[in-house]
């Protein structure tokens, strides 16, 4: 036995655990092509490779090696297949489901499904939602704002192999009210002073958030200077506690103010105007992370005009309860619909892609700013899990190569998750969060949906069996 084989036998003993757990069982992916999203050129692809996994970590990545596997090793045949790091969605919301009833401040359908009932369903179905994410190859998510019970969601994911890894923000510090969402633990809280911003940050810090989030909504009658001061106060309080500041800022004017105020993470693209040199300079000075969330702007109008149709991946990997509700507008009597939506249904047209935001994405990436993939899942029309493929397609249509999209969805996403150097790569010592694909993700981003196996923390899952558990 060679020195490497002896080491492997010592790492993966046949005995040593009376009742080994799933993550304690050795796994070998044999003969696979590894995709390294952190590399360039020929080094991106590593064919004919065996990946050895044990104890929730990658132990070795060996190219062209003949490995004698110990008894009890789970073997995955990787021949003709590809391995990527587990996907990370850098922008989700667990308090929302993606269906028509999840944002009564946008369309009030309480007469059909009371919002309290919708929220209770979302809480009760969290374990199913976790499985939907894993079945879609997503091993990490960032819930970038929601009620205080968001922190309880994070608690449920910790140590849970059947849930993605999770970073979290609490209630959004907002410039506007959303009373329709207030059931006693609102996800959005209006703040109109520096002192009030500091007080809310202090409340959130008691729950150890990963981010403090500001919903920076600016209207013509608002003082941008006063709003910027509130954002800065929130950011200063966050930074003093070692936390990062995430800001929703979708207009160029507002995004610049957010960067001046200390934003670390821009949770959306700039949608209204092309970004300029001043924006690029501010973003680079802040070393900001940029999350474009392109599809969500299309998801709302598609769903609310009854033009939303499930993709093949959504048909098999989205929550079936949510899928069943996506065409409810066919069944709701007109008298129960807000008047403006009755008119919309009559003249429904498919929404155009967000061309300015797509141009900005390419500009930002070319400037050397870190880009991450995030869907804003949970908003109407953007479903948890397989919506990543819609987002990745729009990123590719923006001019990004499949490699650039994959990089944004893995190694860059690890930064937002707070696990840089721990996940997002296929390398020894990294967390064993991987996706085995039946097709080359560098040929097309859609191939990220052709999943053979998902591995989270060294535990191997079949997507079909995960979805059987959801049903």
C-alpha positions in Angstrom: 0.0 0.0 0.0 1.4 3.4 -1.0 1.9 6.2 1.5 -1.2 8.0 0.2 -3.3 4.8 0.4 -2.1 4.2 4.0 -3.0 7.8 4.9 -6.5 7.3 3.4 -7.0 4.1 5.3 -6.0 5.9 8.5 -8.4 8.7 7.8 -11.3 6.4 7.0 -11.0 3.5 9.4 -13.4 0.6 9.1 -13.9 0.8 12.9 -13.6 3.6 15.4 -17.1 4.9 15.6 -19.7 2.7 17.4 -22.6 4.5 15.6 -21.1 6.7 12.9 -23.3 9.5 11.6 -23.9 10.3 7.9 -21.0 12.8 7.8 -18.6 10.3 9.4 -19.0 7.9 6.4 -16.2 8.2 3.8 -17.3 9.2 0.3 -15.3 9.0 -2.9 -16.2 10.7 -6.2 -14.3 8.7 -8.8 -13.2 9.7 -12.3 -14.9 13.1 -12.3 -14.0 16.4 -13.9 -13.6 19.0 -11.2 -14.5 22.6 -12.1 -12.5 25.2 -10.2 -14.4 28.5 -10.5 -11.5 30.4 -8.8 -9.1 29.6 -11.6 -8.5 30.8 -15.2 -7.7 29.1 -18.4 -6.8 25.4 -18.6 -6.5 25.1 -14.8 -10.3 25.6 -14.5 -11.0 21.9 -15.5 -9.3 19.0 -13.7 -10.4 15.8 -15.5 -10.1 12.1 -14.3 -10.1 13.1 -10.6 -11.0 11.3 -7.4 -12.3 13.4 -4.5 -12.0 11.8 -1.0 -14.4 13.1 1.6 -14.6 12.3 5.3 -15.9 14.0 8.5 -17.7 16.7 6.5 -14.5 17.9 4.8 -12.7 17.3 1.5 -9.6 15.2 2.4 -8.0 14.9 -1.0 -8.4 15.9 -4.7 -6.3 13.5 -6.7 -5.9 13.6 -10.5 -5.2 10.3 -12.3 -4.6 8.4 -9.1 -5.5 4.8 -8.5 -7.0 4.7 -5.0 -7.8 1.6 -3.0 -10.9 2.6 -1.1 -11.6 1.3 2.4 -14.6 -0.9 3.2 -17.8 1.1 3.7 -16.9 4.0 1.4 -19.8 5.5 -0.5 -18.6 5.6 -4.2 -20.0 8.0 -6.7 -19.2 7.2 -10.3 -18.0 10.6 -11.7 -17.1 9.4 -15.2 -18.6 11.7 -17.7 -19.7 14.0 -14.9 -18.6 17.3 -13.4 -18.2 18.5 -9.8 -18.7 22.1 -8.7 -18.7 23.7 -5.3 -22.2 23.9 -3.7 -24.1 26.9 -5.0 -24.7 29.9 -2.7 -27.7 32.2 -3.2 -26.7 35.5 -1.7 -30.2 37.0 -1.4 -33.2 35.1 -0.2 -36.2 35.7 2.2 -37.6 32.9 4.2 -40.6 34.9 5.4 -41.8 35.0 1.8 -42.9 32.0 -0.2 -42.8 33.2 -3.9 -46.6 32.8 -4.3 -49.3 35.4 -4.9 -50.2 35.9 -1.3 -46.7 36.6 0.2 -46.6 40.4 -0.3 -50.0 42.0 0.5 -48.3 45.4 0.3 -48.0 44.7 -3.5 -51.2 42.9 -4.1 -53.7 42.5 -1.3 -55.3 39.1 -1.6 -56.2 38.7 2.1 -59.8 38.1 0.9 -58.5 34.9 -0.7 -55.7 33.8 1.7 -55.2 35.9 4.9 -51.6 37.0 5.2 -51.4 35.6 8.7 -52.3 32.2 7.2 -49.6 32.6 4.6 -47.0 33.5 7.1 -47.9 30.6 9.4 -47.6 28.2 6.4 -44.1 29.6 5.6 -43.0 29.0 9.2 -44.5 25.5 9.3 -42.9 24.5 6.0 -39.4 25.6 6.6 -37.9 22.1 6.6 -39.5 21.5 3.2 -38.1 24.7 1.9 -34.6 23.7 3.1 -34.9 20.5 1.1 -36.0 22.4 -2.0 -32.8 24.4 -1.7 -30.6 21.4 -1.4 -32.4 19.6 -4.2 -31.5 22.6 -6.4 -27.8 22.2 -5.6 -27.8 25.2 -3.1 -25.8 24.5 0.0 -25.7 28.0 1.4 -28.1 31.0 1.5 -28.1 34.5 2.8 -31.4 35.7 4.2 -30.8 39.4 3.9 -33.8 40.6 5.9 -36.9 39.6 7.6 -38.8 39.4 11.0 -36.9 38.6 14.2 -38.0 35.0 13.7 -35.4 35.0 10.9 -32.9 34.3 13.7 -34.8 31.2 14.7 -34.6 30.0 11.1 -30.9 30.3 11.2 -30.8 28.3 14.5 -32.8 25.5 12.7 -30.2 25.3 10.0 -27.2 25.0 12.3 -26.0 21.4 12.6 -28.8 20.3 10.2 -27.4 18.4 7.2 -30.8 18.7 5.5 -30.6 22.5 5.4 -28.3 24.9 3.6 -25.8 26.9 5.6 -27.3 30.3 6.4 -26.3 33.9 7.1 -29.0 36.2 8.2 -30.2 39.8 8.7 -33.1 40.9 10.9 -35.8 43.5 10.3 -35.1 46.0 7.5 -34.3 49.5 8.7 -36.7 51.3 6.3 -37.4 54.7 5.0 -41.1 53.8 4.4 -43.8 51.9 6.3 -45.2 48.5 5.2 -48.1 48.0 7.8 -49.6 45.3 5.6 -46.7 43.0 6.7 -46.9 43.7 10.4 -48.3 40.8 12.3 -46.5 41.8 15.5 -43.0 40.9 14.3 -42.6 43.0 11.1 -39.9 42.4 8.5 -39.7 46.1 7.6 -39.6 48.8 10.3 -39.8 52.5 9.4 -37.0 54.6 11.0 -37.0 58.4 10.7 -34.1 59.4 12.9 -30.5 58.5 13.7 -31.3 57.6 17.3 -34.1 55.3 16.1 -31.7 53.6 13.7 -29.1 53.0 16.4 -31.8 51.6 18.7 -33.1 49.1 16.1 -29.5 48.0 15.3 -28.9 47.5 19.1 -32.0 45.2 19.3 -30.8 43.2 16.3 -27.3 42.9 17.7 -28.7 41.0 20.6 -29.4 38.2 18.2 -26.0 38.2 16.6 -26.9 39.0 13.0 -24.5 38.5 10.1 -25.8 41.7 8.5 -27.6 44.8 9.3 -29.9 45.6 6.4 -31.3 49.0 5.3 -34.2 49.3 2.8 -33.1 52.6 1.3 -36.2 53.9 -0.4 -35.9 57.5 -1.7 -38.8 59.6 -3.0 -38.6 63.1 -4.4 -40.0 64.8 -1.3 -37.4 63.0 0.9 -34.1 64.6 2.0 -31.3 62.4 0.7 -28.9 64.0 3.1 -31.1 63.1 6.1 -31.6 59.6 4.8 -27.9 59.1 4.2 -27.2 60.1 7.8 -29.6 57.4 9.0 -27.9 54.8 6.8 -24.5 55.9 8.1 -25.7 55.7 11.7 -26.9 52.1 11.1 -23.7 51.2 9.3 -21.4 52.8 12.0 -23.3 50.8 14.7 -23.0 47.6 12.7 -19.3 48.1 12.0 -18.5 48.9 15.6 -20.0 45.4 16.5 -18.0 43.7 13.7 -21.1 43.3 11.5 -21.5 44.2 7.8 -24.0 46.7 6.3 -26.3 45.5 3.5 -28.3 48.1 1.6 -31.3 47.8 -0.8 -30.5 50.7 -3.2 -31.8 50.3 -6.7 -31.3 53.8 -8.1 -27.9 55.2 -9.0 -28.4 58.3 -6.7 -29.4 56.1 -3.8 -26.7 53.5 -4.4 -24.0 56.2 -4.3 -25.4 57.6 -1.0 -25.4 54.0 0.4 -21.7 53.6 -0.5 -20.8 56.9 1.0 -22.7 55.8 4.2 -20.6 52.6 4.5 -22.4 49.9 2.6 -20.5 46.6 2.4 -23.1 44.7 0.3 -25.4 46.2 -2.3 -28.2 43.7 -2.3 -29.5 44.7 -5.8 -28.3 46.1 -9.0 -28.7 49.7 -10.1 -31.8 49.5 -12.3 -32.6 53.1 -13.3 -29.4 54.4 -15.0 -26.0 53.2 -16.2 -23.5 53.3 -13.4 -20.9 56.0 -13.8 -17.2 56.5 -12.8 -18.2 58.0 -9.5 -20.2 54.9 -8.6 -17.4 52.6 -9.7 -14.9 54.6 -7.6 -17.1 54.5 -4.5 -17.8 50.8 -4.9 -14.1 49.9 -5.3 -13.1 52.1 -2.3 -15.6 50.2 -0.2 -14.6 46.8 -1.6 -18.3 46.3 -1.9 -20.0 43.1 -3.0 -22.6 43.6 -5.7 -25.7 41.3 -6.0 -27.7 42.0 -9.2 -31.0 40.2 -8.5 -32.1 40.5 -12.2 -35.0 38.0 -12.4 -37.0 39.3 -9.5 -38.0 42.3 -11.5 -39.6 40.0 -14.1 -41.0 37.5 -11.6 -43.5 40.0 -10.2 -45.1 41.0 -13.5 -45.1 37.5 -14.8 -47.0 36.2 -11.8 -49.3 39.1 -11.4 -50.4 39.0 -15.0 -50.8 35.2 -15.0 -48.0 34.7 -17.5 -45.7 32.9 -15.0 -44.9 29.3 -16.1 -42.7 26.9 -14.3 -39.4 26.0 -15.9 -38.7 22.2 -16.2 -36.5 22.5 -13.1 -39.2 24.3 -11.1 -41.7 21.7 -12.1 -39.8 19.0 -10.3 -37.7 21.0 -7.7 -39.9 23.8 -6.4 -42.2 23.4 -3.4 -45.3 21.7 -4.9 -47.6 23.7 -2.6 -46.2 26.9 -4.1 -46.4 25.6 -7.6 -50.1 24.7 -7.2 -50.9 28.3 -6.2 -49.0 30.1 -9.0 -51.9 30.1 -11.4 -54.6 31.0 -8.8 -55.5 34.1 -10.7 -57.4 31.8 -13.0 -59.6 30.8 -10.1 -60.0 34.0 -8.0 -63.3 35.8 -8.7 -62.7 39.3 -10.1 -64.5 40.9 -7.2 -61.8 39.6 -4.9 -59.0 41.2 -6.9 -57.8 44.8 -6.5 -59.2 46.8 -9.4 -55.8 47.6 -11.0 -54.9 44.0 -11.3 -58.2 43.1 -13.1 -57.1 45.7 -15.7 -53.6 44.2 -15.9 -54.9 40.8 -16.6 -56.8 42.0 -19.6 -53.7 43.5 -21.3 -51.0 41.2 -20.0 -47.7 41.3 -21.9 -44.4 39.5 -21.0 -42.1 41.8 -19.1 -38.8 42.9 -20.8 -35.5 41.9 -19.3 -33.9 44.6 -17.1 -31.5 45.8 -19.8 -30.0 48.7 -17.8 -29.3 46.4 -14.8 -27.8 43.8 -17.1 -25.5 46.4 -18.7 -24.5 47.6 -15.3 -23.6 44.0 -14.2 -21.1 43.7 -17.0 -19.7 47.1 -16.3 -19.3 46.4 -12.6 -17.6 43.1 -13.1 -15.2 44.5 -15.7 -14.2 47.2 -13.1 -13.1 44.4 -10.7 -15.9 44.7 -8.2 -16.9 41.4 -6.6 -20.2 40.1 -8.0 -22.4 37.4 -6.4 -25.4 35.5 -7.5 -28.6 36.2 -5.6 -32.3 35.6 -6.6 -34.3 37.6 -4.0 -36.2 34.3 -3.7 -39.5 34.4 -1.8 -40.7 37.5 -3.7 -43.7 36.9 -5.9 -42.7 34.8 -8.9 -39.2 34.0 -7.6 -39.4 30.6 -6.0 -37.0 29.2 -3.4 -34.5 26.8 -5.0 -34.7 26.4 -8.8 -35.0 30.1 -9.4 -31.2 30.2 -9.3 -31.3 29.0 -12.9 -33.4 31.9 -14.1 -31.0 34.3 -12.4 -27.9 32.6 -13.8 -29.4 32.7 -17.3 -29.9 36.4 -17.1 -26.4 36.9 -15.8 -25.1 35.0 -18.8 -27.4 37.0 -21.1 -25.7 40.1 -19.6 -22.5 39.1 -21.2 -20.9 37.1 -18.4 -19.3 33.8 -19.3 -20.6 30.6 -17.6 -17.4 30.6 -15.6 -18.0 34.1 -14.4 -21.5 33.2 -13.4 -20.3 30.1 -11.6 -17.7 32.1 -9.8 -20.3 34.5 -8.6 -22.4 31.6 -7.5 -19.8 29.8 -5.5 -16.4 31.1 -4.4 -17.7 34.8 -4.4 -20.8 33.8 -2.6 -18.8 32.3 0.2 -17.7 35.8 1.1 -21.3 36.9 1.7 -22.0 33.7 3.6 -19.1 34.6 5.9 -17.3 31.3 5.0 -14.6 32.5 2.7 -11.8 29.9 2.8 -14.2 27.3 4.2 -16.6 26.7 1.3 -17.0 27.7 -2.4 -13.9 25.7 -3.6 -13.1 22.1 -4.4 -9.9 21.7 -2.4 -8.5 19.7 0.5 -9.7 21.0 3.9 -12.8 22.7 2.5 -16.3 21.8 3.7 -17.6 19.0 1.6 -20.4 21.0 0.0 -20.5 19.9 -3.7 -22.8 19.3 -6.6 -22.2 16.4 -9.1 -23.6 17.4 -12.5 -24.5 15.3 -15.6 -23.4 18.1 -18.0 -20.6 20.7 -18.3 -21.6 24.0 -16.4 -19.0 25.9 -18.5 -20.8 25.1 -21.7 -24.0 26.7 -20.4 -25.3 27.9 -17.0 -28.4 25.9 -17.5 -26.3 22.7 -16.9 -26.1 23.6 -13.3 -29.7 22.3 -13.1 -28.7 18.9 -14.4 -27.9 17.5 -11.0 -26.9 13.9 -10.3 -26.0 14.2 -6.6 -25.8 17.0 -4.0 -23.3 16.7 -1.1 -23.8 18.9 2.0 -21.3 18.5 4.8 -20.1 15.2 3.4 -23.6 13.7 3.2 -24.8 12.5 -0.3 -28.3 13.3 -1.5 -30.3 12.4 -4.5 -32.4 15.4 -5.6 -35.4 13.2 -6.5 -35.5 11.6 -3.0 -35.2 15.0 -1.4 -38.3 16.1 -3.3 -40.2 13.0 -2.4 -39.6 14.0 1.2 -41.0 17.5 0.4 -44.2 16.0 -1.0 
